[in-house]
């Protein structure tokens, strides 16, 4: 994940987690923690890999929601993604289903 979060280069894991927890509580966190939150794709690969037996995906999801609500990180604009979602949906939908659902 470090490759996708340049701000986390050299940051300690414990400091990054503290920053994520700060974001969850409405604080600003640090650049590394904001980067981790923004880069999470919710693949859930982190859950079995976590040596602390917590759910990192849930922590990052909650931190991202709180950070977006407080304005610490900008909310994602889903308008761009929806056209792609509809394009993929059309591949598997019949014409009738497209009329009903899209």
N, C-alpha and C positions, 0 to 999 in steps of 0.2 A: 504494500500500500504506500510505502514511503515514496516510490517513484511517481505517484500521482499527487503527492502533497509536498511540493518543494519546501514549504515553510516548516515542515516537520523534520527536515534534514538535520540531524544532530540533536534534536530535542529528545529528552528522556521520556520514556513511556509513562512514568509516574507523573511528570509535569503535564504531559498531554492529557492524561486522564483527569487530573485536577482541573485543567482548563475546560474539559468537556462537562465535568460536574458543575463548574461555575456557570457555564452556558445553560445548563438545565435549571439552575436557580435564578436565571435572569441576568447574570453577570456578563461581562464581555469576553471572558476567556482570553486566550492568547492566539497568535497567528497559527501555531501548529494545531491547536484544538479546533479552531474555526475551519482550518483546511481539512482536517479529518472528518468533521461533520459534513462539510460540503461535498467531499469525495465519496461518501458512503453510497453504494449502489443497492444496498439491501439484498445482497446475494446470499447472505447468511453463512458464508464461508468462515467468518470470524467466530461463530458460536462454538463449533467443536474445537477450534484452534486456540481458544482462550484458556490460558493456564489457571485463571482465577475462577473458572466455572460460573461466570456471569454471562449475560446476554449482551454483548457489545453492540449488536445491531439495534436492539431496543434502546439502549442508552443513547446511541448516536441519533436515532430517530426522534426521541424525546428532546434531546438537546437541539436538534435542528428546528423542530417545531417551536420551541421556546425562543430560540435565537431569531427566527423569522418573525415571530409575534412581537418581540421587543425591538426589532429593527437592527439587531446586531449584525445579521447577515440578510441580504436581500431575498425576498420570497422568489420562488421559481415561477416563471411565467409559463404556464402550461399550454398557452395558445399554440406555440410552435410544435409541441409534441402531439397535440390532438390530431393534426392532419396526418401525421405518420401513423398514429394508432388506427385511425379510420382506414388508411391505405392497407395496413396489414389485415384489418378485419374484413375488408372486401375480398381478400384472397380466399377466405374460408366461408363466406356467407353467400347464400343463394340470392337471386335478385329480390325475392320477396322479403327475405331477412334484412337485406340492405335497406329496403324501403321502410321496414318496421323499426329498425334499430339505429340506422345511421341517418 
